[in-house]
Amino acid sequence: MTDPALSEPLTAARARLSAALQAAGRPVDDARLLAVSKTKPTSMIREAWQLGQREFGESYVQEALDKQAELADLNDIVWHFIGPLQSNKSRIVAERFAWIHSVDRERLARRLDAQRPTSLPPLNICLQVNISDEASKSGITLSELPALADAVHALPNLRLRGLMAIPAPSIDPVEQRRPFIRLREALESLRTRLPEAPLDTLSMGMSGDMEAAVMEGATLVRLGTAIFGARQRP
């Protein structure tokens, strides 16, 4: 039996995503829910898995490794690394994750490419764009994006899938959409530039701005608080 303390918010998050897609005139399977499980116990991830959730986002390398070890029996979990990544920890991510959303420099991309085991499929890459030009946030500028996209696309053990951004917070739905529009337009431009690349992913939208992100084409929405409750740092 599942715990209502998790099943109810997860069901509500799924319903919220479905309603947002419907409001945007998009198919109900046009965006996926990424459960941001960083700082949350393994027991909650297992519970979410029992409720059908398969994609989970982690930001801290050692914490993620510990969770992966405890959940090794769940071999269909898809692990996404969504936080800033130090170069000295890139090998772990290259070996243990299916996705990384926070690539923002060519040097890091080249390390990930060299460290990705050839026995695994290419590592799915989203380039992180500092879409609101905030000094406190990671990510490249829109002007830097084409060169980095070209470099990542050329690396054989990486698969360039799309873009990720964390815009400056706003409670105004109109203002929320503006950075998402810029990110969508940037992806559209990359599709023209790199027509052979599988550029199908916009990782954008969190608990406070998911509807705005879906309206502008989000394909992966990163929800943590809405599913697991308020976070605590490990």
N, C-alpha and C positions, 0 to 999 in steps of 0.2 A: 504494500500500500504506500502511495506517495504522500508526502507531507504537504498539506494545504498552504503552509507558509511559503513554499516555493512554487507549487503547482498553480496557485492562483495568480501571482504576479507574472509568471511565465506565460500562462494562458492569456492574461491581459495584454502582455507585450506583443504576443502574436496577433491578437485581435486588433491592436493598435496599428501594427504594421499593415495588416490586411486592409483596414479602413483607410489608411493613408494612401495605399496603392490604388484603391478604388476611387478615392477622391481625385487622384492624379490621372485617372483614366488609363491606368496601367494594369496588366495582368497580375493576378494575385501571387504568381510565382516569379515575379520580375525582380524581387529583391529578397535577400536572405538576412536572417537575424544572426549576428555574431554576439554571443554571450560573453561579455567582458568579465572574466572570472578572477582577475588579478586581486590579490589580498584576501580572496575568499577561500574557505577550507575545501579540501578535496571532497568531503562528504557532500557539499552543495553541488559540485560539478557532477558527481555520480548521480545525484538526485535529478539534476537537469537532464543528464543523459537518459535516465530511465523514463523521463517525460518526452523523449524524442529529440532533444537538442544534440547536435553533433559538432558544431563549430564553436570553438572557445578562444578567447583572446587573452594573452598574457603579456606583461610588460617587464617582469623581473626574471632574469635568466635562471638564477638558482632556485627561486620559488617554483618556476615552471618545471625545472628538472625534477624537483621533489614530487610535484604533482604527477608528472608523466610516469615516474616510477611507481607511484601508488595506484595509478590507473592503467597499468600496463595490460590488464585483462580486457580493457575496452579498446579493441584494436581498430575501431572505425572512427575514433575521435579525430577531427581535423584541427590541428593546433595552429593558431595565428600569433605571430609576435607583433605587437602593436606599439611598443614603446621605443624610446631612443636606444640605440645599440652602440656600445663601445666596441672598437675594433678588436680588442683582446678577448671579447666574448663571441665573436662572429662565428667561430667554428661550431659552437654548440647550437646556435640557431640554424646554421647551414645543415647540420646533421639531424636535428630533432624536430624541425617545424616544416609545415607544408607551405606556409605563407609568411611573408614579412611585409608590413605596411609602412615602414619608417625608413626606407632607403633615401638618403638625401645627399650622397656624395659618391663619386666614382670609385674612390679608393675602397670604400666599404663594399660596393658592388663587386669589385674585382676579388676581394677576399672571399666573399660569399660564393662566388663562382668557382674559385679554386678549391674551396673547402667542401663544396657540395658533393657527397658521394655519387659516383656515376651509377651506382646500383639503384639510386632513387630517381624519380622523375625530376625535371627541372624545378627549382624553387620559384614559387609564384611571388612576384614582386609588385608592390605598389610604391610609387615614388611619393614621398611626403612633400607637399607644397605648403609653404607658409603663406596661406592665401590672404590673411589679414595683415601681413607684414609686421608681426609682433616680435619685438626683440627678445621676448622671453620664451619663444617657441622655436622648435626645430623646424627644418624644412627649407627647401630651395625657393627662390623667387620664380615667378612665371617666366621671366626672361632667361633664367638658367635652365629651365625645364627641357627645351629641345635637345641641347647637347647631352644632358644626362640620360635622356630617353634613348638617344642614339647609342650611347655607350653601353647601357644595360641591354638593349635589344641585341647587341652584337655578341653578348656573352653566352656561350652554349649551354651552361648549366643553370641559367636563369631564364624565367619566362616573364616578360614584362606584361602585366595584366591591367594596370591602370594607375589611378591616383588616389591619394588619401590627403585629407586636410582636417584640421581642428580649428574652425574659425573663432574669432573673438566672440565671446558670449553676448547674446542679445535676447530680450524678451519680446521684441517686435517681430512678428512673423514676416513682414516685408523685408526688414533689415536682415533677418536670418537667411533669406533666400539669396541675397546679393552675392556673398562669397561662393555659395553653391553654384550659382549661375556661372561665375568665373571659372570654377573648377570643371564644370561640365563642358564649357566652351574650350577649355584647354585640352580636355580629352578628345573632343571632336577634332581639334587641330592636329593632335598627335595621330589620330587615325588617318588623316590625310597624309601626314608626313611618313608614317610607317604602316602602309596598308596591309602588310603581311603579318603584323603583330596582332596577337589575340587581345586587343585592348577592349575588354568588356566590363571593367570594374571601376566603380566609383565608391570608395570606402569613405562615407561621410554620413553624418547624422548620429546624434547620441540622444540620451534620454530627454534633454531639454529642447532639441530642435529637429527631431526625427521627421516630423511632417514636412517641414520646409525642405529637408534634404531629399525626401522621396519625391516631392513635387518637382525637383530639379534633376531627377534621374539616379539617385542613389541605388546601388545594387547590393551593398553590404552596409547595414546599419549596426553600429556598435553600442549595444545597450548593456550597462552594468547595474547602475543603481535601480533602474526600473525592474530588474529581475531579481537581483541578489540583495538589494537594500544598500544603505550607505556603506562606503568602503572605509577600511582602516588600513593604514600602511603596515607592512609586516615588521 
